[in-house]
Amino acid sequence: MALENVVDPVLLVALAGITGATPLVVAVIPLMRARVSERMTHVMLGLSAGILLSLSLMNLLPESLELGADMGFSGQLVAFGAAMGFLSLLVLERRARAAGADARHVHYENGRKIQPFGTLAMSALAVHGLLDGFVIPLAFFAGEGPGIVVTTVVALHQIPDSFAAAAIGLASTHTRRAALGYVLVTAIDTPIGIGIGFLFLTAGAAILPFGLAFSAGTFLFVSAADLVPELQHRARSVLVTASILSGFAVVAALTMLLPGA
C-alpha cells in the first residue's frame, strides 16, 4: 500500500471544524431538558462503546498491521503498540481513581447508591476525544479510504459523547451552564487531537503503524474494559445491548462499503 506523503492542513482544519461543531449542535437537545434520563445516557454510551470497539477491530488494527507489514515490521511489533495504548489508559484510569476523582455527588437508582460519572467520566471523555482527533490525520496519511471512514466514525461518535457529557454535567452540577461547559470540552478536545496527530506525522511515516495501533489499543480499552463493563453493571437492559451492537454494525458497514478502507 502506497502512503500519501502529505496531509493537507486545510483539510484538517475543515475536519476540525466538523468534529468540533457536532457536539455544539447536539448539545441543544439535552440542554433543553431539565434532566436527562439514566436510560438515555446509557444508550448513548452504549453507542459510543460499539463505535469505538468496531473502529479499533475493523479498521485501525488491520490498517496498522498492513502498513507495518509493508514497512517490514513484524505483526508482533505493531501489536505491541496496541498493547501500549491499552495499558497506558489502564494506568491513567487507575491513577485517576486512586486520586479520588469526584466522590462528592451521589444519587440513587432503584434504591441503590450510584456513584455518578462526574469529573472522572468527563476526564475520560476528554482523553479519548483527543485520541479521536489524533487518529484522523494518521488515517488520511494511510489513504483516502481509511481517512474517510475514521472521520465519519469520529463525527458520529461525537453525538453520543456530547449527549453523555451534557447528561454528566446536569447530573453532577444540576445547572445547564455547567452542562454546557462539559459539552464545550467535547467540542474542543477532538480538534486539538487532530493538531497533535498532524504534528506526530512530522516525525516520519515509519511510526504511522504504531500510532494507529496505539489508538486502536486505547479505543479497545475505553470500549471493552471501561464502558461495556460499566454499562453491564449499571444497566442490564436489552436496549443498551442493542445500542452497543448498533454502534458496532454502523462502523463495520462503513468499513466494508467504502473502497480502500
N, C-alpha and C positions, 0 to 999 in steps of 0.2 A: 504494500500500500504506500503510495507516494504521499508525503506530507506537504502541506502548504507551508511556505516559508514565512508568510506574513499574515497576520490577522489585522484587518482594517480597524484602526482605532475609532473611526467614525461609526462603523457598525457596532462596536462595543458600547459606544456612548448611546446609540439608539436602543440597544438591548437593555442597558442600564435604566433608561427611561421607562421601557415597557415593564420590566420586573419591579421597578420602584413604584410605578403608578398603580399596578394591580391592587396592592393592599389598601391604598387610599380610596379606591372606588368601592372595594368590598366592605371597607370599614363602615360605610354608611348604613349597611343592613343591620349589623348587631348593635350599633350605637343608637339606632332609632328606638331600640327597646330598652326597657329598664333593667331587664335581666335576660341573660342567655341561658337556656336550659342546659343541664348537665348532659342530657342525651344528645343534644345538637353538638355540643363541644366534643363529645366522644366520637360522634360520627365524623366530624371534621378531622379530628386527629387520626381516626382510622383511615380516612382517605390519604392523609399525609403519610402514614406508615406504609400503605400499599404502594404509593407512588415512589417513595424512597427505595423500598425493597426491590421493586421491579426495575427501577433505573440502574441500581447497582448490579443486579444479576443479569439483566437482559441487554444492557448497553455498556456500562463503564468497565466492568470486569472483562467481558470478551474483547472490547476495544483495546484495553491496556495489554492484555496477553498477546493480541495480534500484532500490535505495534512493537511490543517487546521482542517478539519473535523476528520481526522484520529487521530489528536493530541488533540481533544476535544475543539478546538476553534470554536466560532460561526462564521457563514459566514459574519456577520456584522463587526466583529472584524478584520477579514482578509481583508475585503473590505476597511476598514479604512486605511490599508497600501497602497492600490492603490490610495485612495484619497490623502494621504500624498505625494505620488510620483508625482501625477498630480499637486497638489497645490505648491509643492516645486519648480518645474520648472516654474510655473506661476510667483511666486515671484522673482525667479532668473532672468527671462527674463524681467520683469518689471523694476527691479533694473538696469539691463544692458542697457535697453533703456533710462532710466532716466539719466544714466551716459553719454549719448550721444555717443554711440559706432559708430565710423567711419561715420561722416556726411560729409566727405571731398570729396568723389568721387561721382559724379553724371553723369548719362548718360541718353539718350533719346531713347524712343521706340515709334514709331508711333506718334511722336510729343508731347508725354507726358514725363514729367520729372520723372525718375525712380530712387529710392534710391537703390543702389546695396546691396547685402547681406553683403559684406565686412567683417570687423572684427567681427561684431555681429553674422553673419551667421557662420563664422568659429568657433567662440566660442561655438555656439550651436552644430555644428557638433562634436566638440571635447568632449563636455559634454555627448552627447548621444553615442559617441564612447566608452567612459569609461563605460557607462551603458550597452552597448552591451557586453563588455567583462565581466562586473560584473556578469551578469546573467548566463554565461556559466558554472562556477563551481557549482552554485546553481542548475542548471538544471540537471547536471550529478549526483549530490548528491541525487536528487529526483529519478533518474532512468536513465537507458541507453537510452530508447526511447526519453524522453524529451531532454536529453543531445545532442543526435544526431540531432534532429530537430532544436534546438536552435543554435547549432554550424553551421549547414548547412545554416540556415537562416542568421546568422550573416555574414558568409563568402560571401553569395550572396549580403547582404546589403552593404558590403564594396565596391562593384562595383559601384553602383550609388553614394555612398558617396564620394569615391575618385575622381570620374569623376566630381562631383559637386565642390569638393574642388579645383581641378585644374582650373575649369571654374571661380570660385570665385577669385582665385589668378590672373588669366590672366585679368579678368575684373577690378579688383581693383588696380593692380600694373602695368599691361601691360608688365611684364617680366616673362620669363619662369623659371628663377631661383626662384623667389618668389612663383610662382605657384607650383614648386616642393616642396618648403618648406611647403606649405599648405597641399600637399599630404602626406608629411612625418608625419605631425601631425595626420592624419587619420591612418597612419601605426602604430604609437606607442600608440595611446590612448586605443585601444581595448586590446592589451596585458597587458597594465598597469591595465586596468579594471579587467582582469582575475586574476591578482595578488591580487587586492583588494577584489574580490569576494572570493578567496581562504582564505584570512585572516578573512573575515566575517564569514565563516563557522566554524572557530575555536571557535567562541562564543557559538556554540551549535546548534543542529538540530531544537530546538524549535522556532528559529527565521526564519527558512527557508521559511515558508509560507508567512511571512511578507516581506521578501526580494524579493521573486518572485512577490508578489502583488505590492510592491513599484516600481519594474522595469516595471511592466505592466502599472502602472499609468503614469510613465514618458514617456513610448512609446506612450501611448494614447495621451498625451499632444503634443508631438512632431508631431505626425501624424495628429490628428483630430483638434487640437487647434492652430497649428502653420503652418505646411506645407500645408495642404489642403486649409485652407482659403487664405494663401499667394498665392498659385497656382491659385485658383479661381479668385483672384484679378488681377494677372499679366497675366495669360494665360488661357483664357476661351476657350479651344480647345478640340475637341473630342480625339485627340491624348494623351493629358495629362490625361484626364479622363480614357482612356483605359490603360495607364501605371499604374495608381493607382489601377484599378481593376485587372490588370495582377499581380502586386506585391502581392495583397491580395490572389489571386487564387493560386499562386505558394506555398505560405506558408500553406494555407488551405489544399492543396493536400498533401503536405509532412506530415502534422499533421495527416491526416486521413489514409495515406498509411502506415506509419511506426508504427509497433506494440508497444504498451505501451506508445505512445506519448500523 
